[in-house]
Amino acid sequence: MHRHRIGGAALAAAAAALSLTLAVPGAARAADPIKIGFSMELTGPLASGGTTALRAMKIWESDINAKGGMLGRPVKLVYYDDQSNAANVPGIYTKLIDVDKVDLVVSSYGTNLITPAMPIVMEHGKVFMTLFGTAVNDTFKYDKYFQILPNGKNTAVAPSKGYFEVAMTMNPKPKTVALVAADAAYAQNVIVGARAVVKELGLKTVYDKSYPPSTVDYTPIVRAVQETHPDIVYVASYPHDTVGMIKAAHEVGLKTEMFGGGMIGLAFAPIKVALGPLLNGIVTYDVYVPEPTMKFPGIESFLARYQKIAGKADPLGYYLPPFAYAELQVLAQAVKGVGSLDQDKLGKYIHATTFHTIVGDVKFAENGEWEKSRVLFIQYQGIDNSGIEQFTKAGRQVILYPPKFVSGKLQYPYSTVAK
């Protein structure tokens, strides 16, 4: 009789609990993780960037969960290797959204891998935080697209404007320019902007050609540039091209006042170390270097933690990792501010808010880019063959632009500094 009474009470309690669960559908899901989905280059030619970004994102995942997650729920990163292949991206985002039912999406690394995800993300009306794409939204004009790369509103111009502004501080001022670009999305977007800046400044273009991504010998290109005797040379290139172009410049003995540009790859520590003193004199686009003018709250602590788990891909972590972490900080602050995962509300909140991150304060413009550009142009100075430690010291990657972050003076001509 006693056992029967206990069973009846338990049954009644279970019925009551079931009734409450049915009445409040979200109650059963309260402890389910908030899933953030993305593809990432974990293999293939862009894996050196993708793997470093993922490490940073995992640090953020650990940090946010240690603070209780978002909306009282744990956070889980759901990701797949896109193999650095743009053709794999649409299928991955379709699976993430339709099968894995992720709550939020962020991007893979780079223009070529962000662009193919856009139609899928737009079809599902998702907020899309993206990692280092150039001028992607110029075509799509999607109101829930946001870019953590600090190009500023005029995305095509940002990777070159500072370069030419620095060049115009030389005495005498340059008059002629050579433009060189890879025949691929990022480089072509950038070189279009460079042409506009060159025209605005009244410079004469004496060389303007693109080379195929399959190029392996850059010496003929540099020789052709040399024959036009440009005062300055601007190159828009990918990591492999960048290394080849710099080696060719030394082999040929390139004579010009200023050399560099939007040379992707120089921000990665293994490439810095491999090139060593060949870097001297080069002026290039960057986003973060350890100069005293860039001590944002939390950045040094993050880098110290990242460097402990970095591996060989990028043991310093100055380029992608801080921004991969920061884009998730933005997303978390937006979710907290809105108090839900409503995509339309999140998009409006992100547009209206200034976010505090380890890469400084971030405010987005109407096109999803940073409201104000904070692209750096730095010059390598005093680099030797002593290895990676020198790149952690101030004065080796001197900031020349923008004025707010300047930490040293331009050394020129390149042909003299490079020796």
Secondary structure, 3 states (H helix, E strand, C coil): CHHHHHHHHHHHHHHHHHHHHHHCHHHHHCCCCEEEEEEECCCCCCHHHHHHHHHHHHHHHHHHHHCCCECCECEEEEEEECCCCHHHHHHHHHHHHHCCCCCEEEEEECHHHHHHHHHHHHHCCCCEEEECCCCCHHHHCCCCEEECCCCCCCCCCHHHHHHHHHHCCCCCCCCEEEEEEECCHHHHHHHHHHHHHHHHHCCEEEEEEEECCCCCCCHHHHHHHHCCCCCEEEEEECHHHHHHHHHHHHHHCCCCCEEEEEECCCCCHHHHHHHHHHHCCCEEEECCCCCHHHCCCCHHHHHHHHHHHCCCCCCCCCCHHHHHHHHHHHHHHHHHHHCCCCHHHHHHHHHHCEEEECCEEEEECCCCCECCCCCEEEEECCCCCCCHHHHHCCCCEEEEECHHHCCCCCCCCHHHHCC
